[in-house]
Amino acid sequence: MGEQTNTSADDRITPKVTGIGGIFFFAENPQEVKKWYEENLGFALNPWGGASFESRDLENPKEINTLEWTPFEKGSEYFAPSKKEFMINYRVQNIEGMVEELKAKGVTILDDIASYDYGKFVHILDKEGNKIELWEPVYSEPSSSDEKE
């Protein structure tokens, strides 16, 4: 009989990256780039200007993960203070614990954790000055009818 792996409550509170939540990059003409991706690669653009790709969590198949893809106007201040032409958003769990660990390690934290209906966000810089967005999505807890008896 094979072993069943379940994510324990302790595993869910360990501060760590759990996946990529978004890929953002500069474009000379974001509208033209979006149109090109839509027409040539079949991207379904969403109302907020990008595309969303959904997948299931292997440990919790009822949970849907989203990866956001969005081109930004070249020169946008959203990536500042980074001078790079891209920014990656990483999905994390226990964002508060992660920020505390990063502060203790001397990592540059650019802002306070911001909370929205769809999750919590904070921005940091990596060793080479790349701005990174950390996102802890709002996860729905399984209902009692979802759990095995």
Residue pairs with C-beta under 8 A, 6 or more apart in sequence:
5 59
6 59
7 59
7 60
12 93
12 94
13 93
13 94
13 97
14 93
14 94
14 97
15 92
15 93
15 94
15 95
15 97
15 98
15 100
15 101
16 92
16 93
16 94
16 98
17 90
17 91
17 92
17 134
18 91
18 92
18 93
19 65
19 67
19 90
19 91
20 67
20 88
20 89
20 90
20 91
21 65
21 66
21 67
21 68
21 89
21 90
21 91
21 133
21 135
21 137
22 67
22 68
22 69
22 70
22 88
22 89
22 133
22 135
23 67
23 68
23 69
23 70
23 86
23 88
23 89
24 68
24 69
24 70
24 71
24 72
24 78
24 79
24 86
24 87
24 88
24 89
24 133
25 71
25 72
25 85
25 86
25 87
26 71
26 72
26 73
26 74
26 75
26 76
26 79
26 85
26 86
27 33
27 71
27 72
27 73
27 74
28 74
30 49
30 71
30 72
30 73
33 71
34 43
34 45
34 49
34 50
34 71
37 43
37 51
38 44
38 45
43 51
43 69
44 51
44 52
45 51
46 52
48 70
49 70
50 68
50 69
50 70
50 71
51 68
51 69
51 70
52 66
52 67
52 68
52 69
53 66
53 67
53 69
54 64
54 65
54 66
54 67
55 64
55 65
55 67
56 63
56 64
56 65
57 63
57 64
57 65
60 142
62 142
62 146
63 139
63 140
65 91
65 137
66 137
68 89
72 78
72 79
74 85
78 87
79 85
79 86
79 87
79 131
80 131
81 110
81 125
81 129
81 131
82 125
82 129
82 130
82 131
83 129
84 129
84 130
84 131
86 130
87 130
87 131
87 132
87 133
88 130
88 132
88 133
89 132
89 133
89 134
89 135
90 132
90 133
90 134
90 135
91 135
91 136
91 137
92 98
92 134
92 135
92 136
93 136
94 136
95 113
95 120
95 122
95 134
95 135
95 136
96 113
98 134
99 109
99 113
99 122
99 134
102 109
102 124
103 109
107 124
107 125
108 124
108 125
109 122
109 123
109 124
110 122
110 123
110 124
110 125
110 131
111 122
111 123
112 122
113 120
113 121
113 122
114 120
114 121
114 122
117 138
118 137
118 138
119 135
119 136
119 137
119 138
120 135
120 136
121 133
121 134
121 135
121 136
122 133
122 134
123 131
123 132
123 133
123 134
124 131
124 132
124 134
125 131
125 132
126 132
